[in-house]
Amino acid sequence: MAPAKSSGKDLYSVILPTFNERQNLPIITWLLNRTFTQNNIDWELVIVDDGSPDGTQDVAKQLVKVYAPHVQLQTRTGKLGLGTAYVHGLQFAKGNYIIIMDADFSHHPKFIPQMIAKRKAGDYDIVTGTRYAGDGGVYGWDLKRKMTSKGANILADTVLRPGVSDLTGSFRLYKRSVLEKLFESTDARGFTMQMALAVTAKTKGFSIAEVPISFVDRVYGDSKLGASEIVEYAKGIVELWWST
C-alpha cells in the first residue's frame, strides 16, 4: 500500500468507487474540491472505476487534469464490486486519513468537515455518517425502501450489537492504520463490507463516533442494490453473528 503522509498537515484521501457515474462524477468532484478548499483541508480523490461502459473513465481523465494534483484515476477490468474497490483504492491513496463515500450525491461532501471535527474532538478511530440518529434522515426513497433499510439496520443491531445506529451506511472517515487492520481482519468485500467493518472494529476495541447526515437518493443513473445484495446482507449477518 502507498505510504501515508509522514509529516506536516493531515491529508484526507477520498476513495470513490464508480460504475456508470459519468453524469455524477464531475459534480461530486467539484463539490469535494470546494469543500476541502474552503475549509483549508489537504485532500486527494482516488477514483476507482470498474470498466464503466458509459464513458465514466473519459470524464475522470479530464478531471485528473482539471484538478491536478488532487485527483487520480485507478481503473479495473470488469465490475469487481464495491468492497474490493475500496481495498484497491487504498493501495494508491497517500493520506493518513481515508474517507469512503458514494459518487451519486447520496453523500454530500458538506458533512466531511463535521466528520473531521468530530474525529479531532475525541481522537476517534472511525467517524461514520448516520441516517438514523440526531437530525439525520433519508430523502427521495419511497416508504418500502425506507422500511427495508431501517429494518435491515434494526435486524443487524439486534443480532450483532455493533454500537452504531447506521450499520449499512457507507459514508465514513477512518484513520488509515485502522482501515488497513480492518481489511486484514475481514474477508467481506460485497455489500456486507460496511457492516463487517463496523462489527470487526467493535470487537477489536476501535473507537467509533457518529455524525448525523442527510442521505439523498441518486439524481442520475440506477441504483446498484438488487435482490442478490439483500440476500448477501442477510447471509452476512448470520456469518458475523456466528464468528463474533
C-alpha angles and dihedrals in degrees: 000000000000114000116258120241107278104195144016124028122359115266119216116206117199113205109203118185114203138191117167094345098135093131097041101043100072092050097046089048091051091050092049092050092049094047096049095041095049091050095044093239123152109235149163134192122221110195113199110193123189099210097288110201094205098074098266091138092054089053091046092053090056091049090052088059097042096048099034127186093017102063131061131176124217116185132201131190113248134353100303100167143263099270096051089048090063091048090048093047093051089063089065101034115107100193128109087218124050127205121194121194144144124271097220102078092260084120115045116210090223088084094058096084088052091051091049091049091050091050092051093046094059103015087239121185092218134019116192130191113236131203093188107056136062112348094337119128150160122248131187097025124116119237093262094057093044091052092047092052095044091045091051091053093047091050093049092045092050094049102035106026093211096170096236128100098219108044095167095049115122101195105098144146118214137183101244094233090052094050091049090053092047093051088052091050102050133050095199109119106155131070089309092063096093090053092046093050093052094047093045090048090055094049090050093050099246115156119244129192130184135222119193112240137183110239113205124191116248119277099204131032133012131297116258092214116105142155093281091057091051090053090047090053093052091048089048092056091053093047093049092046090051094048100043 
